[in-house]
Amino acid sequence: MRFASLGSGSRGNATLIEAGDTCLLVDCGFSVAETRRRLERLGSGLDRLSAILVTHEHGDHLRGVAPLARRLGIPLWMTDGTAAVARDTEVPVLRRFNSHRPFTIGDIRIEPFPVPHDAREPCQFVFGDGACRLGLLTDTGSATDHIVRSLAGCDALILECNHDERMLAEGPYPPLLKQRVSGRYGHLSNAQAADLLGRLDAGRLQHLIAAHLSEKNNRPALAVEALAGTLDCEAGWIQVADQDQGFGWRDLV
């Protein structure tokens, strides 16, 4: 199994997971043309995609999903709550999943789990190929015990480090937006992500990637410093998902 990112941040998100003959796209906050360009940068293409999964209905995750599903004629998967509020669900194949029940698409097993975020029925995922597990956790305001249990034993983790608490407090956002971002249903700070990481058994981790960094309220070095401090590892071992470049393919063995 391997995974990559087309981009991560408030201007658009998309993550690729590939195993065997199956290639899943999680979210798509980019146009079809931009998605194609970013896929080609990774040596892939639109024709490789098997299905699209959606975490929640916010535009930076959903904006390009329906146009891409229509263009390719591939299934689009989302929760009932997300489907109820999504503006565009006119796609060839719309499939709904329960965020508490695992399911399989091709060669990949998907374990969804609910998260506290200011959306209708948001969720995140653990992906497996029978040998390795990849955890994806972005867009959650707090780390619940259920999230910790869901991410147990992962071989790789994409973990939200949205903001530095001091930068957010002193930054340009208006007070209500600051309150939303830092609230229970907002986004994880570097410190919260580090605390969550400390509650996990990290012994199997081959890759740890900080994701969904705010361009105004965080710095990659701050996110890396927080996570490295928890793992007591070299800062260079931790990677950061960039808004414009995402990150290249990472293999799980």
C-alpha positions, -999 to +999 in steps of 0.1 A: +000+000+000+012+036-007-003+070-002+003+106-013-013+141-011-024+164-039-025+193-014-035+200+022-048+232+037-077+256+037-075+262-001-080+225-010-074+190+002-071+156-016-053+124-005-045+093-025-044+057-012-034+029-035-032-009-030-032-035-057-055-024-085-074+001-063-067+038-060-089+059-038-092+097-037-102+111-003-118+145-007-112+169-036-110+206-031-096+213-065-110+216-100-109+187-124-081+203-144-061+211-113-066+176-099-053+162-132-023+184-130-015+174-095-020+137-103+004+139-132+030+155-109+028+122-089+031+101-120-006+091-119-037+102-138-075+105-136-079+070-152-062+054-121-090+065-097-114+038-085-136+058-062-139+091-042-145+092-005-156+123+014-149+133+050-174+162+052-191+189+032-168+219+037-157+234+004-120+228+007-128+191+008-159+188-014-156+215-040-143+193-068-158+160-058-190+159-079-175+173-111-148+147-109-172+118-102-193+129-132-163+132-154-149+098-146-182+079-138-168+065-106-186+059-073-188+087-047-190+076-011-202+098+018-222+096+050-260+102+051-254+135+069-229+147+044-251+137+015-281+156+031-262+189+031-239+186+001-249+211-026-241+188-055-248+151-054-258+147-090-233+119-098-236+086-116-231+065-085-237+078-050-230+054-022-235+060+015-217+045+044-221+043+082-193+060+100-192+032+125-190+003+101-160-009+080-164-015+043-142-025+014-135-010-020-115-033-042-082-041-024-086-016+004-105-020+036-119+013+050-126+019+087-144+052+091-148+068+124-168+099+135-150+131+147-161+163+164-161+190+138-186+217+127-201+197+099-233+176+096-218+141+099-180+144+096-157+114+097-121+103+091-106+070+081-082+042+086-072+023+054-057-012+053-045-038+028-044-067+052-008-061+062-005-023+069-028+004+082-028+041+074-046+066+096-060+099+083-071+125+108-078+161+098-106+185+106-114+176+142-115+200+171-106+175+198-092+140+202-118+117+216-112+082+232-129+067+201-104+085+178-075+071+199-089+036+197-095+039+159-059+050+152-043+023+174-016+003+157-013+024+126+018+020+104+015+055+091-005+086+102-015+118+085-023+141+115-038+175+116-016+203+130-038+232+120-026+260+142-001+272+168-022+284+197-002+316+202-002+325+165-039+320+163-046+342+194-024+370+181-032+366+144-055+384+120-087+363+124-117+380+139-127+368+174-155+345+164-134+327+138-106+323+164-131+308+187-144+284+160-110+272+150-098+266+186-131+252+198-141+216+204-156+213+169-128+232+151-093+221+143-064+205+162-036+228+173+000+216+173-001+210+210-034+190+207-019+169+179+012+162+200-010+152+230-030+128+208+001+113+194+014+107+229-017+086+236-010+063+207+013+033+204+037+047+178+059+017+177+048+007+143+049+041+126+069+042+094+056+076+084+042+106+103+029+136+083+016+168+097-013+180+076-039+208+072-016+235+085-030+270+085-010+294+063-017+323+086-017+307+121+011+281+119+046+273+106+058+239+095+087+241+119+064+246+148+042+216+139+073+194+134+088+205+167+056+196+186+054+161+171+091+154+173+091+163+210+064+138+217+081+110+198+116+120+209+128+117+173+147+137+148+127+166+133+137+155+098+119+122+102+085+140+103+071+153+070+047+181+063+018+181+038+021+213+018-009+233+004+005+236-031+027+205-033+011+180-010+036+152-006+049+125-028+042+088-026+050+071+006+052+033+007+041+010+035+059-023+039 
